[in-house]
């Protein structure tokens, strides 16, 4: 891989591992991104040959987009919020329903500098991973990113999402 990329090296290096590992498994992926705004999909598309792995990505920044594009219910958003395991699980399931991919990763969070609360401070990011035709229990994770600014929180979130795409 060349150094001619618009993203940080550690992000593109991990994206290259994701593309190669999923290509070797014959597996395709779909993304449902909120706070990362397409950064994870962008990282994958920096890698030559990523079209064999990336089916599509959904950037559902607003709650309305989450509901319209991914079928997240208003009840989930009203009850748990957009930054919740319930919401990202629904986002991942919706991404699978609206794609041909084998695995979905969803991410939503509060990148700041505003928008945080006592229960969900800036840097709170939630992730979910779902597999097509799987009866497995929902996989979700809530993390508190320690980034000093919005860009750093988004970079850290993209790295976690890419890790979740590794077989």
Secondary structure, 3 states (H helix, E strand, C coil): CCCCCCCCHHHHHHHHHHHHHHHHHCCCEEEEECCCCCHHHHHHHCCCCHHHCEEEEEECCCHHHHHHHHCCCHHHHHHHCCCCHHHHHHHHHHHHHCCCCCEEEEEEECCCCCCCCCCCCCCEEEEEEEECCCCCCCEEEEEECCCCCHHHHHHHHHHHHHHHCCC
